[in-house]
């Protein structure tokens, strides 16, 4: 007979024995698990400026689209979430659809990067990579900006639009002051001058701790309890470890660029209120008149949907498309649904603008 909680002593005993078996099988399996890595696709370096490198992904077939697609990722993580593993790779799906795909790798900033500014990242590194691609292809490039990289891409388009053909943004914030943006609420109360003047570059461990505390139970406890369920499944365990390795393989952040980004975007909400400056130039989203596809995640806790949907109506483009994805900030790259939907959405949208 079941007790008031829906189970009896025999149920509890069977559950305990099953967990013991799983733990024993896991202890036997763990020594056979190889070291895991991310970045499944071969790549070749085609341009470099210091620690920042531009890589071309090498597919099994020659690309059918001549216009290069440049991925601009955030500074806070390594860009290989878009190429995590063979069966979870936005890059491989785009290559299979005929795209010529490139990624800008920011590298690992050290003390020599302390005084790099947003002007360096946008008008030196991104602009240099775009120019290198233009020389290879003979024309403008398509750009895919992701998260903070999407903010960079929007600002770059406002300043150097003539070098771009189409712009795709993914999980990209525009309104940094939506009520449900917990990260923004925190950032608005940070004395960023004191932080940068004291630390110089911002340590990756500090940033990771901040992100983990946005969902402390889910990200610090629940996922590791859930690990018990896959201890006897080698493939699932390797997937888990690969994701963990990516999460904690984070670069430090260049101090001045961090100061500038927090002040202009998180604190001043500059893309909404106006006044964002990159060096001596002012960013005006109304100057972005090229075609734009904006993809956001419906369950994104880092870039809430409203933060991204705020792009609508603020661009000068008459060709603006929104696409929502049912998932979260990481799921939009690696989930099975994402692998089916996101590359096809990007491909179809770009293909429809092939003649432009």
C-alpha positions in Angstrom: 0.0 0.0 0.0 1.3 3.4 -1.0 1.9 6.0 1.7 0.7 9.6 1.8 3.6 10.6 -0.4 2.8 8.2 -3.1 5.4 5.5 -2.4 6.1 2.9 0.2 9.2 1.4 1.8 9.6 -1.2 -0.9 9.6 1.5 -3.6 12.2 3.4 -1.7 14.4 0.3 -1.4 14.2 -0.4 -5.1 15.1 3.2 -6.0 18.1 3.0 -3.6 19.3 -0.2 -5.1 18.9 1.2 -8.7 20.9 4.2 -7.7 23.6 2.1 -6.2 23.8 0.0 -9.4 24.1 3.2 -11.5 26.8 4.6 -9.3 28.8 1.4 -9.5 28.4 1.3 -13.3 29.5 4.9 -13.5 32.6 4.3 -11.4 33.5 1.5 -13.8 32.7 3.7 -16.9 34.5 6.9 -15.9 38.1 5.6 -16.4 37.2 4.8 -20.1 35.9 8.3 -20.9 38.3 10.1 -23.1 39.2 13.7 -22.8 36.6 15.7 -24.6 37.0 18.8 -26.7 34.7 21.1 -28.7 35.2 22.4 -32.3 34.2 19.5 -34.5 35.0 21.1 -37.9 38.4 21.5 -39.5 39.4 25.2 -40.0 42.2 27.2 -41.6 43.5 30.6 -40.5 43.2 33.3 -43.2 43.9 36.5 -41.3 45.3 37.6 -37.9 45.8 40.7 -35.9 47.6 40.0 -32.7 45.6 37.4 -30.7 42.5 37.9 -32.9 42.3 35.4 -35.8 39.8 34.8 -38.6 39.2 31.2 -39.4 37.5 29.5 -42.4 35.6 26.3 -41.7 36.5 23.6 -44.1 33.5 21.5 -45.2 33.5 18.2 -47.0 32.1 19.9 -50.1 33.0 23.2 -51.8 30.5 26.0 -50.9 27.9 26.8 -53.4 27.3 30.3 -52.1 30.1 32.7 -53.0 29.3 35.3 -50.4 31.1 34.5 -47.2 29.2 34.3 -43.9 31.2 35.8 -41.0 30.2 34.7 -37.4 30.9 37.3 -34.7 30.6 35.8 -31.3 30.6 37.4 -27.8 33.8 38.1 -25.9 32.7 36.2 -22.8 33.0 32.7 -24.1 34.8 30.8 -26.8 33.0 30.8 -30.2 32.8 27.1 -30.6 29.3 26.8 -29.1 28.3 27.1 -32.8 30.5 24.0 -33.6 30.3 22.0 -30.3 30.4 18.5 -31.8 29.5 16.8 -35.0 25.9 16.2 -34.2 25.4 19.6 -32.6 27.0 22.0 -35.0 25.4 25.1 -36.5 28.5 25.4 -38.6 28.3 22.0 -40.1 24.7 22.4 -40.9 25.4 25.7 -42.7 28.4 24.1 -44.6 26.1 21.3 -45.7 23.7 23.9 -47.0 26.4 25.4 -49.2 27.6 28.4 -47.1 31.2 29.5 -46.9 31.5 30.0 -43.1 34.1 32.0 -41.1 34.4 32.8 -37.5 36.3 35.6 -35.7 38.2 34.1 -32.7 39.0 36.7 -30.1 41.6 34.5 -28.4 42.6 34.9 -24.8 43.3 38.5 -23.8 46.2 38.9 -21.4 47.6 42.1 -19.7 48.6 43.5 -23.1 44.9 43.7 -24.0 44.1 45.8 -20.9 43.5 49.0 -22.8 41.7 47.6 -25.9 38.5 49.5 -26.4 35.2 48.8 -28.3 36.7 50.8 -31.1 39.5 48.3 -31.3 37.1 45.4 -31.4 34.7 46.9 -34.0 36.8 49.2 -36.2 40.1 47.3 -36.0 39.3 43.6 -35.6 35.9 43.2 -37.1 36.6 45.7 -39.8 40.0 44.1 -40.6 38.3 40.6 -40.9 35.6 42.0 -43.1 38.2 43.6 -45.4 40.1 40.4 -45.5 37.0 38.5 -46.6 36.1 41.2 -49.1 39.5 40.8 -50.7 38.9 37.0 -51.0 35.4 37.2 -52.3 35.4 40.4 -54.3 32.4 41.9 -52.6 30.4 42.5 -49.4 30.0 39.8 -46.8 27.1 38.4 -44.8 27.4 38.7 -41.0 26.0 36.5 -38.2 26.3 38.2 -34.8 25.6 36.2 -31.7 24.7 37.6 -28.3 27.2 40.4 -27.5 28.6 39.7 -30.9 25.2 40.6 -32.3 25.4 44.0 -30.5 28.8 44.5 -32.1 27.4 43.5 -35.5 24.5 46.0 -35.2 26.9 48.8 -34.3 29.3 47.8 -37.1 26.5 47.8 -39.6 25.5 51.3 -38.5 29.0 52.5 -39.0 30.3 50.4 -42.0 27.2 49.2 -43.7 28.6 49.5 -47.2 30.8 46.4 -46.5 27.9 44.2 -45.6 25.2 42.5 -47.7 22.9 41.0 -45.0 22.9 40.8 -41.2 21.7 38.0 -39.1 21.5 38.5 -35.3 20.9 35.7 -32.8 19.9 36.1 -29.1 21.0 39.8 -29.4 19.9 42.4 -26.8 18.9 45.8 -28.0 16.9 47.0 -25.0 19.1 46.3 -22.0 16.5 47.6 -19.5 13.6 45.2 -19.9 12.1 44.4 -16.4 12.9 40.7 -16.7 16.6 41.2 -17.4 18.3 40.2 -14.1 21.8 40.5 -15.5 21.1 44.1 -16.5 19.6 44.8 -13.0 22.9 43.7 -11.5 25.1 45.5 -14.0 23.4 48.8 -13.5 24.5 48.9 -9.9 28.1 47.9 -10.5 30.8 50.6 -10.0 32.5 49.5 -13.2 35.2 52.2 -12.9 36.3 50.9 -9.5 36.1 47.3 -10.8 38.3 47.9 -13.9 40.7 50.3 -12.2 41.2 47.7 -9.5 41.4 44.5 -11.5 42.5 45.6 -15.0 41.1 42.8 -17.1 38.0 41.2 -15.8 38.7 37.6 -14.7 36.7 34.9 -16.5 36.0 33.1 -13.1 34.2 36.3 -11.9 32.0 36.4 -15.0 31.2 32.7 -14.8 30.2 33.0 -11.2 27.9 35.9 -12.1 26.2 33.9 -14.8 25.8 30.9 -12.5 24.1 33.0 -9.8 21.4 34.0 -12.2 19.9 30.5 -11.7 21.8 29.3 -8.7 19.8 26.1 -8.0 19.5 25.1 -11.6 23.1 25.8 -12.6 24.9 24.9 -9.4 22.9 22.0 -8.0 20.2 20.6 -10.2 22.4 19.8 -13.3 24.9 18.0 -11.2 22.2 16.0 -9.5 20.9 15.2 -12.9 24.4 13.9 -13.8 23.6 10.8 -11.7 21.0 9.8 -14.3 23.7 9.5 -17.1 26.7 8.1 -15.2 26.2 4.8 -17.0 25.8 6.3 -20.5 29.2 7.1 -22.0 28.0 9.2 -24.9 25.7 11.3 -22.7 28.5 11.7 -20.1 30.9 12.9 -22.8 28.3 15.4 -24.0 27.9 16.7 -20.5 31.6 17.0 -20.0 32.1 18.7 -23.4 29.5 21.3 -22.4 31.2 21.9 -19.0 34.6 22.3 -20.6 33.2 24.9 -23.0 31.4 26.8 -20.1 34.6 27.1 -18.0 37.0 27.6 -20.8 36.3 31.3 -20.8 38.7 34.2 -21.6 39.3 37.1 -19.4 37.8 40.4 -20.7 39.8 43.4 -21.8 39.3 46.0 -19.1 38.6 49.1 -21.1 36.3 47.3 -23.5 34.4 45.8 -20.6 34.1 49.3 -18.9 32.8 50.8 -22.2 30.3 48.0 -22.9 28.8 48.0 -19.4 28.5 51.8 -19.3 27.1 52.4 -22.7 24.8 49.4 -23.1 23.8 47.9 -19.7 23.8 51.2 -17.7 22.9 53.8 -20.3 20.8 51.5 -22.5 22.4 53.3 -25.4 20.8 51.5 -28.3 17.4 52.6 -27.1 18.3 56.0 -25.6 20.9 56.9 -28.2 24.4 58.2 -27.8 26.5 55.0 -28.2 29.9 56.0 -29.4 32.5 53.8 -31.0 35.7 55.9 -30.9 34.7 59.3 -32.5 31.7 57.9 -34.3 28.1 57.8 -33.0 25.9 54.7 -33.6 22.5 55.3 -35.0 20.4 52.2 -35.6 18.3 54.1 -38.1 21.3 54.0 -40.4 21.0 50.2 -40.6 19.1 49.8 -43.9 20.4 46.4 -45.1 18.2 43.3 -44.7 18.2 42.0 -41.1 17.0 38.6 -39.7 16.7 38.7 -35.9 16.5 35.2 -34.2 15.7 35.1 -30.5 15.0 32.4 -27.9 11.7 32.3 -26.1 13.1 30.9 -22.8 16.3 33.0 -22.8 17.3 34.1 -19.3 20.3 36.1 -20.4 18.7 37.9 -23.4 15.0 38.0 -22.7 12.8 38.0 -25.8 11.6 41.6 -25.2 15.2 42.7 -25.1 15.8 41.3 -28.6 12.4 42.1 -30.1 13.1 45.8 -29.3 15.1 45.8 -32.5 11.8 46.1 -34.5 11.1 49.6 -35.6 14.4 51.0 -34.6 16.3 50.1 -37.7 16.1 52.0 -41.0 15.7 48.7 -42.9 12.5 48.0 -44.7 13.5 44.3 -44.8 13.4 43.2 -41.2 12.4 39.6 -40.2 12.0 38.1 -36.7 12.1 34.4 -35.9 11.5 33.0 -32.5 13.0 29.7 -31.3 11.4 27.6 -28.6 14.3 27.1 -26.2 17.0 28.9 -24.2 20.2 30.9 -24.7 22.3 27.7 -25.1 19.7 25.5 -26.6 19.4 27.7 -29.6 22.8 26.3 -30.7 22.9 22.7 -29.6 19.4 21.2 -29.0 17.9 18.8 -31.6 15.2 21.3 -32.4 17.8 24.0 -33.0 19.8 21.7 -35.4 16.6 21.3 -37.4 15.3 24.8 -37.4 18.0 27.4 -37.0 20.4 26.6 -39.9 17.4 26.1 -42.2 15.9 29.5 -41.2 19.2 31.3 -41.8 19.8 29.5 -45.1 16.3 30.1 -46.4 16.4 33.8 -45.5 19.8 34.4 -47.1 18.9 32.4 -50.2 15.8 34.6 -50.7 18.2 37.6 -50.8 20.8 36.0 -53.0 20.4 38.5 -55.8 20.9 41.5 -53.5 
